[in-house]
Amino acid sequence: NFFLNLASRGDVDNAIKISNAGVIPLIIAAVKNHPNFEDLVQTACEALQNLAVSNEIRQNITDSGGVDLILDLMDTEVERLQESVLDVLKNLTTDHSSV
């Protein structure tokens, strides 16, 4: 995940390539299958946050069940996960095209 975050952070072209490679559904499936692994959930949220840099990718995250997953994760009592969930939601609802 370190490389995924590094490759996508701030680079829309790389984020689109990663998204088009089918990585987003895999990230979401990993969290759905292992919701009690805090480190996995944390890094998945970071990856989704870094990938949500274009309308195309945000739609891919939504279509893959990412929004529902993130909303479900809001129930966590782990503060660092709550922060990560909010960061993902912020990026999912922010238009970065004018930045």
C-alpha distance (Angstrom), angle and dihedral (degrees) to the residues before:
residue distance angle dihedral
N1 . . .
F2 3.80 . .
F3 3.79 89.4 .
L4 3.80 92.4 44.7
N5 3.80 90.8 53.0
L6 3.79 92.3 44.2
A7 3.80 92.9 48.1
S8 3.79 94.6 49.5
R9 3.81 103.5 35.1
G10 3.78 107.5 115.3
D11 3.80 94.6 -18.4
V12 3.79 112.3 107.2
D13 3.81 94.2 -174.8
N14 3.80 92.8 54.2
A15 3.80 91.4 44.2
I16 3.81 90.2 53.3
K17 3.82 91.2 48.9
I18 3.80 90.5 50.2
S19 3.80 90.9 47.7
N20 3.81 92.6 47.5
A21 3.81 89.4 51.1
G22 3.81 88.8 66.3
V23 3.78 98.2 -109.8
I24 3.82 97.7 132.2
P25 3.83 96.7 67.0
L26 3.81 88.4 47.7
I27 3.81 91.8 53.5
I28 3.79 91.2 48.8
A29 3.81 92.8 46.2
A30 3.80 91.1 50.6
V31 3.80 91.4 55.3
K32 3.81 92.9 44.5
N33 3.80 90.6 50.5
H34 3.81 95.4 44.0
P35 3.82 108.0 26.9
N36 3.80 93.4 151.4
F37 3.80 95.0 60.4
E38 3.80 98.8 93.9
D39 3.80 95.4 -169.5
L40 3.80 91.3 52.2
V41 3.80 92.1 48.4
Q42 3.80 90.7 46.5
T43 3.80 94.7 51.6
A44 3.81 91.6 42.8
C45 3.80 89.9 54.6
E46 3.80 90.3 48.8
A47 3.80 90.5 50.5
L48 3.82 92.9 49.0
Q49 3.79 90.1 46.7
N50 3.80 91.4 52.6
L51 3.79 93.3 44.1
A52 3.83 96.3 49.6
V53 3.80 93.7 86.7
S54 3.80 102.2 116.5
N55 3.78 137.4 41.0
E56 3.82 89.6 -115.9
I57 3.80 92.8 55.6
R58 3.80 94.0 41.8
Q59 3.81 87.7 54.0
N60 3.81 89.9 49.1
I61 3.81 89.9 52.0
T62 3.81 90.3 48.9
D63 3.81 93.9 46.0
S64 3.81 90.1 48.9
G65 3.80 92.2 56.4
G66 3.78 95.4 -101.4
V67 3.79 97.2 133.4
D68 3.80 92.7 51.8
L69 3.79 89.7 46.9
I70 3.80 92.9 49.9
L71 3.80 91.4 48.1
D72 3.82 89.6 51.0
L73 3.80 89.8 50.5
M74 3.80 90.9 56.9
D75 3.81 87.6 80.5
T76 3.79 91.1 70.2
E77 3.77 118.5 117.9
V78 3.80 91.9 -152.8
E79 3.79 106.4 106.0
R80 3.80 97.5 -151.2
L81 3.81 90.3 52.3
Q82 3.80 90.7 48.8
E83 3.80 88.6 54.5
S84 3.80 91.9 48.5
V85 3.79 91.7 48.8
L86 3.80 90.6 51.6
D87 3.81 90.5 48.4
V88 3.81 90.5 53.6
L89 3.80 91.3 48.6
K90 3.80 90.2 49.5
N91 3.80 91.7 53.9
L92 3.79 92.3 43.9
T93 3.79 90.5 55.6
T94 3.81 99.6 39.3
D95 3.78 124.0 89.4
H96 3.80 105.6 -137.9
S97 3.80 95.2 -179.5
S98 3.80 93.8 95.3
V99 3.81 93.8 50.0
